[in-house]
């Protein structure tokens, strides 16, 4: 029996991985040492990836054929 993965499952996992990756890279470089500009960039990257992850989960699905001319 094979698991059924949908496109939404793939997108959900991809955005979760994006949040994990940006957070872990920020943590790594914070441990090494960052200046104020790098901190602002890291915070922006983490907040941006979280925003993308939230957006794909709460955005309403598009109905099949929606927006197509009759």
N, C-alpha and C positions, 0 to 999 in steps of 0.2 A: 504494500500500500504506500503510494507516494504522497507526500504532503502537497497540498495545493497552495502555491504562492501566487498572490495576485500582484498587480502593479502597485496597488496601494501599500501592500506589505513591504515591497521592495523600497518604495519611497520612504515609508516610516522608518525602516531600519537604516537606510542611507542617511537620513537626517539625524538619527540618533548617533550614528557613527561620526558624523560631522561635528556634533556637539562634543562628543568624547574626545575626538582628535584635537579640536581647537582648545579645549580645556586642558588636555594633557600637555600640549605644546606650550601653552601659557605657563603651566606649572613648572615645566622643565626650565624654560628660559627665566622664570622668576627665581628659581633656585640658583641659576648661574649668575644672575644679576641683570637688571634692566634699568634704563633711565626713564624719565617721565614720559617722553614721547613714545617709547616702546610699550610702556604700561598702557597708555591711551589706545594704541593700536591693538594690543592684546585684549583689552576690555571690549573694544569695538568688535573684534573678531568673535569673541565668545557671545556677546549679546546678539550679534547678527546671526550666528548659527542657531541660537536658541529661538530667535524670531522666525527663522525659516522652518524650524522644527514645529513650532506652534502653528504657523500659518498652514502647513500642509495637513495638520490634523484637524483644524477647525474650519477650513475653507469648504464651502458646500460643494458637493459633487456636481458635475455638469451632466445633465441628462443627455442620453444618446440622441443625436440629431439636433440638439439645441443650437440656436444661432444660424441654422442653415436656411437659406431662402427656400420658399415653397415652390 
